[in-house]
Amino acid sequence: MAWAFLAVAIVFEIAFALGTNATQGFTKLWPSVFTLLAAACGIFTLSQALKTLDVGVGYTIWTGIGSIGTVILGAVIYKEKITLPKVLSFAAIVAGVVTLKLAAGA
């Protein structure tokens, strides 16, 4: 169940990051409300996952996969460029996440 909570937390983390860009410095009401709710829900679901996962594993996977999702969706939604250095960095993050998951024994 912890991994399911972590997966949901990652979705909220991505929504939070993308929403932050849409707030334009928290000057837009509805994107700001969305962003704050996504942040609160992400932290709550992460806390549920961390009841059984090690904090180092859970937090690293949350931020790592959240970062990758944010960059990919940032390219789709905000037309940000994905460069070779970004792709190589994604690969390093994915390798780290896979290693952490294996180390956690799940």
Contacts in CASP RR format, 6 or more apart in sequence:
PFRMAT RR
TARGET T0000
AUTHOR 0000-0000-0000
METHOD contacts of the structure
MODEL  1
MAWAFLAVAIVFEIAFALGTNATQGFTKLWPSVFTLLAAACGIFTLSQAL
KTLDVGVGYTIWTGIGSIGTVILGAVIYKEKITLPKVLSFAAIVAGVVTL
KLAAGA
1 52 0 8 1.000
2 48 0 8 1.000
2 49 0 8 1.000
2 50 0 8 1.000
2 51 0 8 1.000
2 52 0 8 1.000
2 53 0 8 1.000
3 49 0 8 1.000
3 53 0 8 1.000
3 106 0 8 1.000
5 45 0 8 1.000
5 46 0 8 1.000
5 48 0 8 1.000
5 49 0 8 1.000
6 45 0 8 1.000
6 46 0 8 1.000
6 49 0 8 1.000
6 53 0 8 1.000
6 58 0 8 1.000
6 61 0 8 1.000
6 62 0 8 1.000
8 42 0 8 1.000
8 45 0 8 1.000
9 42 0 8 1.000
9 43 0 8 1.000
9 45 0 8 1.000
9 46 0 8 1.000
9 48 0 8 1.000
9 49 0 8 1.000
9 62 0 8 1.000
10 61 0 8 1.000
10 62 0 8 1.000
10 65 0 8 1.000
10 66 0 8 1.000
12 38 0 8 1.000
12 39 0 8 1.000
12 41 0 8 1.000
12 42 0 8 1.000
12 45 0 8 1.000
13 38 0 8 1.000
13 42 0 8 1.000
13 46 0 8 1.000
13 62 0 8 1.000
13 63 0 8 1.000
13 66 0 8 1.000
13 70 0 8 1.000
14 66 0 8 1.000
14 69 0 8 1.000
14 70 0 8 1.000
14 73 0 8 1.000
15 34 0 8 1.000
15 35 0 8 1.000
15 38 0 8 1.000
16 35 0 8 1.000
16 38 0 8 1.000
16 39 0 8 1.000
16 42 0 8 1.000
17 66 0 8 1.000
17 70 0 8 1.000
18 70 0 8 1.000
18 73 0 8 1.000
18 74 0 8 1.000
18 77 0 8 1.000
18 78 0 8 1.000
19 31 0 8 1.000
19 34 0 8 1.000
19 35 0 8 1.000
19 38 0 8 1.000
20 35 0 8 1.000
21 74 0 8 1.000
21 78 0 8 1.000
22 28 0 8 1.000
22 31 0 8 1.000
22 34 0 8 1.000
22 35 0 8 1.000
23 31 0 8 1.000
23 32 0 8 1.000
23 35 0 8 1.000
24 31 0 8 1.000
26 32 0 8 1.000
26 35 0 8 1.000
46 58 0 8 1.000
46 59 0 8 1.000
46 62 0 8 1.000
49 58 0 8 1.000
49 62 0 8 1.000
50 58 0 8 1.000
50 59 0 8 1.000
53 104 0 8 1.000
54 104 0 8 1.000
56 100 0 8 1.000
57 100 0 8 1.000
57 101 0 8 1.000
57 103 0 8 1.000
57 104 0 8 1.000
58 100 0 8 1.000
60 96 0 8 1.000
60 97 0 8 1.000
60 100 0 8 1.000
61 97 0 8 1.000
61 100 0 8 1.000
61 101 0 8 1.000
64 93 0 8 1.000
64 97 0 8 1.000
65 93 0 8 1.000
65 97 0 8 1.000
67 93 0 8 1.000
68 90 0 8 1.000
68 93 0 8 1.000
68 94 0 8 1.000
71 80 0 8 1.000
71 82 0 8 1.000
71 86 0 8 1.000
71 90 0 8 1.000
72 82 0 8 1.000
74 80 0 8 1.000
75 81 0 8 1.000
75 82 0 8 1.000
END
